[in-house]
Amino acid sequence: MIIIEFILLIVFLNVIPLFNFVKFPVVITIAVSVLYLFILFRKEKIPVKNFRLRMIKSGTKLIRLAVSAVIPEAVILCIFLRYINGPILTGASIAFAVVFILVTLIVGMIKTAVGSKQIKITDHIALMFLWWVPVLNFILIRKLVKKARREYIFELDKIELDNARAENEICSTKYPVLLVHGIFFRDWQLLNYWGRIPSALIRNGAEIYYGEQQSALSVPDSAEELKNTILNVIEKTGAEKLNIIAHSKGGLDSRYAISCLGMDKYVATLTTINTPHEGCDMVDYLLDKLPKGMVEFIEKRYNSIFHKLGDKAPDFLAGVYDLSAKKRKEDNKNLPDSPLVSYRSVMSVMNGVFSAGIPLNFGYMLIKKLNGANDGLVWEKSAEHGEFRKIKNNHKRGISHGDVIDLMRENIDGFDVREFYVDIVKNLKEQGY
């Protein structure tokens, strides 16, 4: 189909300027123009009903058509210059071709931008400022199309996989699943802390709830809020227990609620993701090195901002202090594991400083020096608690503290974050939880 559309585009670009050689120019102009509009705005057919994927497929096709038309169109225009007399006609042909190739390219770029979530804003900015640089513009366009096409194939396969196993409800666990966020975030509906993970779990039969604790509090205070959430979920669902999947500090909050607030009788399993069970030496280092005035300024600004964003009484420093390695060593003495709960832990690591952006790249360098392998915030050994599993990724990227919860909604080579959580919950179901 794309070959036919390419031929139609070339015909359109060259027949219209030559209308004075045609007996019925108006009819020809209208007919070919309609075909051109069909190329630009026709609805793509794909195996599933998905607006984004249709936009990606249509947009990338238009971009490829526009780029592919440049060389043959240049050859045709050279023939015009050589064999057709009349500078006005030749000039009109050149102008016509340039305008409509650009229109095709721009419409394709817009459609691709609307559909794609994997093309970063930096990619668009680079093309916006460098589109006029020969060769480089083609490289940037090719990179953009390649990224969008990979997203199309990946997401299409993902949807088809979910549709194929929908009836099996592989994530339909005996107990509901409670997702508990880490520090400095909240459970907003418009900006989900867990990215695309909850929707993937729900599509596969999981019953999902959220921790709903404030963004920054001490571990005991966060655990108290988490206790209320657990009791509310138990009352709402009528379930005897629930499964907790907690990220970062959320794992510490969950352990405290289980060990110190009597929630062990309501929790079947606790799976912690990149949780600093042994604390973060980086926190001790920074609290020791940073000027007290700077720390107080950051605390004041943070508490003010997150109070406006919905926290009732955020406490930045209390949350940070409880991540200290010294504090965790002391507090862990009072957090014995409950025999009623099955404990599991997971950890990912970055493979280099360029595996993530600010501030995780700086955190990676500092923790690498202090402890070794880490995810930009937590060092590897600190995350071990109960049955331990390390996420392996042999690509240069590695998996950062944010990647492991799909924070940036990015498809990462060698690691399907949504399928990773589907596998966690699927295993809980198979084990009778």
C-alpha positions, -999 to +999 in steps of 0.1 A: +000+000+000+028+024+008+043+019-027+010+029-043+007+059-020+043+069-029+034+067-067+003+088-061+023+114-042+049+117-070+021+119-096+004+146-076+036+167-073+042+166-110+009+164-128-006+195-112+022+219-122+019+205-158-019+212-160-014+235-190-004+204-210-037+186-201-070+191-219-091+191-188-068+206-161-095+213-135-108+177-135-073+163-132-064+188-105-094+179-084-090+141-089-053+140-079-058+165-050-085+142-036-060+113-038-034+134-020-058+143+008-067+106+011-030+098+016-028+125+043-059+117+063-070+082+056-077+060+087-051+033+091-063-003+097-046-021+125-055-054+143-068-036+175-089-006+182-063+019+195-062+056+185-026+061+195-013+032+174-033+044+144-017+078+147+018+063+149+013+040+119-002+068+098+023+094+109+054+074+103+041+063+069+037+100+059+071+109+071+086+080+052+067+091+021+079+126+023+115+117+028+114+091+001+099+116-024+128+140-021+153+123-044+130+111-071+113+146-071+147+162-075+155+140-104+121+149-121+127+186-116+161+183-132+144+167-162+120+197-162+149+221-162+166+202-191+137+195-215+109+220-206+112+256-217+098+282-194+112+294-161+078+302-148+066+266-152+098+252-138+097+276-108+061+267-101+070+230-102+098+234-077+077+255-053+048+232-056+069+201-048+087+217-019+054+229-003+036+196-006+065+175+005+068+197+036+030+195+042+032+157+040+062+157+064+046+181+089+012+162+090+032+130+096+052+146+124+020+159+141+003+125+139+034+108+152+038+133+181+001+128+190+004+090+190+038+083+204+047+084+241+083+071+236+095+101+215+109+125+240+105+163+239+142+166+233+138+147+200+112+172+188+133+202+199+164+188+182+145+184+149+128+218+153+161+236+154+182+214+131+157+205+104+176+228+079+210+211+084+216+187+054+221+150+063+217+157+100+180+164+095+176+130+078+194+113+106+171+129+132+140+120+112+152+085+108+158+082+145+123+096+153+106+072+129+126+042+141+116+050+178+080+054+169+078+022+148+094+002+176+068+016+200+040+007+175+052-029+173+059-033+210+025-018+221+006-038+194+022-070+206+014-061+242-023-054+235-026-086+215-010-106+243-033-091+269-063-098+247-052-134+241-049-141+279-078-119+291-101-148+298-075-166+319-072-136+343-037-146+353-035-118+379-068-125+396-053-132+430-072-146+461-064-113+479-065-078+465-033-060+457-022-028+475+004-007+457+024+015+482+044+044+468+077+057+480+088+091+493+083+124+476+052+113+456+015+109+461-012+086+447-025+111+422-050+099+396-039+121+368-002+113+373-001+077+384+031+069+404+031+034+390+028+045+353+013+019+331+016-009+356-019-008+373-038-008+340-017-039+329-025-057+361-062-048+359-065-060+323-052-093+335-077-096+364-060-080+394-079-060+419-058-029+427-058-003+455-033+023+466-015+032+498-026+068+498-001+079+525+013+115+523+045+121+503+069+127+531+065+116+567+085+095+592+081+058+588+058+054+618+035+082+607+033+069+571+027+034+585-002+048+606-018+062+574-011+029+556-028+010+584-060+030+579-058+023+542-054-015+548-084-016+571-105+004+546-096-020+518-104-050+540-138-035+549-146-025+514-137-058+497-146-082+525-112-100+519-094-116+548-061-103+537-043-084+510-010-085+490+013-055+493+037-044+466+057-015+479+084+006+463+113+024+480+103+039+514+069+024+510+085-009+518+097+004+552+062+019+559+046-014+551+070-034+573+063-010+602+026-014+598+030-052+598+054-055+627+043-027+650+007-018+642-009-053+641-014-054+603+003-088+599-031-105+603-044-086+573-013-089+550-006-122+532+025-111+513+048-081+512+069-076+480+093-047+483+107-031+452+141-013+455+135-006+492+164+006+514+159-019+542+194-012+554+191+025+547+210+048+523+246+058+532+241+086+507+216+102+530+240+102+560+267+116+537+246+144+523+231+154+557+266+156+571+281+176+542+253+200+532+250+233+550+222+233+576+207+264+561+204+247+527+187+217+542+162+239+561+155+259+530+148+227+510+126+214+538+106+246+540+100+248+503+091+211+499+066+211+528+050+243+514+047+230+479+033+195+488+009+210+513-006+229+484-006+196+464-027+178+490-005+167+519-021+176+552+012+180+571+042+169+550+075+165+569+104+164+545+132+159+570+114+132+590+110+112+559+146+117+548+161+109+583+143+076+583+162+066+551+195+071+569+217+039+572+224+047+609+187+052+616+176+020+598+202+000+617+187+011+649+150+009+638+154-026+622+159-040+657+123-033+664+109-045+631+108-083+634+093-102+605+059-117+612+055-155+606+020-147+592+035-128+562+055-140+532+083-115+525+099-110+491+122-083+477+133-071+443+162-049+433+174-033+400+206-015+393+218+011+368+246-001+345+263+033+343+259+070+350+240+076+318+214+050+327+192+078+341+190+116+342+192+141+370+192+135+400+196+097+398+228+100+378+244+120+405+231+096+431+245+067+412+280+081+412+280+089+449+265+056+460+288+037+436+317+053+455+302+047+490+287+012+485+288-002+449+260-013+425+228+008+429+198+022+412+205+059+417+191+060+452+194+026+469+224+003+469+219-033+459+225-051+492+203-027+511+173-039+492+176-076+502+148-088+526+132-122+526+131-141+493+153-119+471+153-114+433+176-092+413+163-078+380+189-086+353+193-063+323+223-068+301+217-037+281+238-005+287+208+012+302+202-008+333+171-002+354+170+029+376+149+036+408+123+054+386+124+029+357+113+000+380+080+017+386+075+030+350+079+066+362+088+079+327+065+055+308+095+044+287+099+011+269+134-001+279+154-027+259+155-060+277+130-050+304+092-049+301+082-033+333+045-040+329+051-077+322+075-078+352+047-068+376+022-091+358+046-119+365+049-109+402+011-109+407+007-141+385+031-159+408+012-147+439-020-162+424-002-195+416+010-197+452-025-193+465-023-157+476 
